[in-house]
Amino acid sequence: PYFGPIVGAIPACLVVLMNDPAKIILTILVVLIVQQIENHLLTPYVMGNTTNIHPVIVIMILWVASYFFSFFGFLLGVPLFIILREFCKFFYRTLVKAEKENAY
């Protein structure tokens, strides 16, 4: 999802270069704007809906993970967050269940 717009821009730029080279700047500008909208608005929204994480949290996870772990943090930040969240839920439920059993 992150490299697709770049790979998709190459054929568009080649076609524009063959037909009207003066419009290459406009084509690159449109591709960059569409890529920014997709990466900053659409992708976090879709990821948030599929993983039940708020889109702002997805953006924060990507930002922090990419800051500390560069490219691999960017790729693995959200999946690792989901795994950590599920472990925490599991242990919390197990702890609450154990406390309820010990209370009686």
C-alpha positions in Angstrom: 0.0 0.0 0.0 2.9 2.4 0.5 4.9 1.8 -2.7 1.9 1.2 -5.0 1.3 4.8 -5.9 5.0 5.2 -6.7 5.0 2.2 -8.9 1.7 3.3 -10.5 3.2 6.8 -11.2 5.9 5.4 -13.4 3.7 4.3 -16.3 1.6 7.5 -16.0 4.8 9.6 -16.2 6.1 7.6 -19.2 2.8 8.0 -21.1 2.8 11.8 -20.4 6.4 12.0 -21.5 5.6 10.3 -24.8 2.5 12.5 -25.5 3.2 15.9 -23.9 6.5 16.3 -22.0 5.4 19.8 -20.8 2.8 18.2 -18.6 5.1 16.0 -16.6 5.3 18.4 -13.7 1.5 18.5 -13.5 1.4 14.7 -13.6 4.0 14.3 -10.8 2.2 16.9 -8.7 -1.2 15.2 -9.1 0.4 11.8 -8.3 2.0 13.3 -5.2 -1.2 14.9 -4.0 -3.2 11.7 -4.5 -0.5 9.7 -2.7 -0.5 12.1 0.3 -4.3 12.0 0.6 -4.2 8.2 0.4 -1.3 7.8 2.9 -2.5 10.4 5.4 -6.3 10.1 5.3 -7.6 7.0 3.5 -5.1 4.4 4.7 -5.3 5.2 8.5 -9.1 5.3 8.2 -9.3 1.9 6.5 -6.7 0.4 8.8 -8.6 1.8 11.8 -11.9 0.3 10.7 -10.4 -3.1 10.0 -8.5 -3.3 13.2 -10.8 -1.3 15.5 -8.2 1.3 16.2 -8.9 5.0 15.8 -7.3 6.5 12.7 -5.4 9.0 14.8 -3.9 6.2 16.9 -2.9 4.4 13.6 -1.1 7.6 12.5 0.6 7.9 15.9 1.7 4.3 15.9 3.2 4.7 12.4 4.9 7.9 13.4 6.5 6.5 16.6 7.4 3.1 15.2 9.0 4.7 12.1 10.9 7.1 14.3 12.4 4.5 16.5 12.7 1.5 14.1 12.8 3.3 10.7 11.4 1.3 7.8 10.7 -1.9 9.7 8.9 0.0 12.4 6.8 1.6 9.7 5.9 -1.8 8.2 5.4 -3.7 11.5 4.1 -1.0 13.9 0.4 -1.5 13.5 0.5 -5.4 13.4 2.7 -5.4 16.5 0.4 -3.0 18.3 -2.6 -5.2 17.6 -0.7 -8.3 18.9 0.3 -6.4 22.0 -3.3 -5.2 22.5 -4.7 -8.7 22.1 -2.2 -10.1 24.6 -3.1 -7.3 27.1 -6.9 -8.1 26.6 -6.2 -11.8 27.1 -4.2 -11.3 30.3 -6.6 -8.8 31.7 -9.6 -11.2 31.1 -7.6 -14.0 32.6 -6.7 -11.9 35.7 -10.2 -10.7 36.2 -11.6 -14.2 35.8 -9.0 -15.5 38.4 -9.9 -12.7 40.8 -13.6 -13.5 40.5 -12.9 -17.2 41.2 -10.8 -16.4 44.2 -13.3 -13.9 45.6 -15.9 -16.7 46.1 
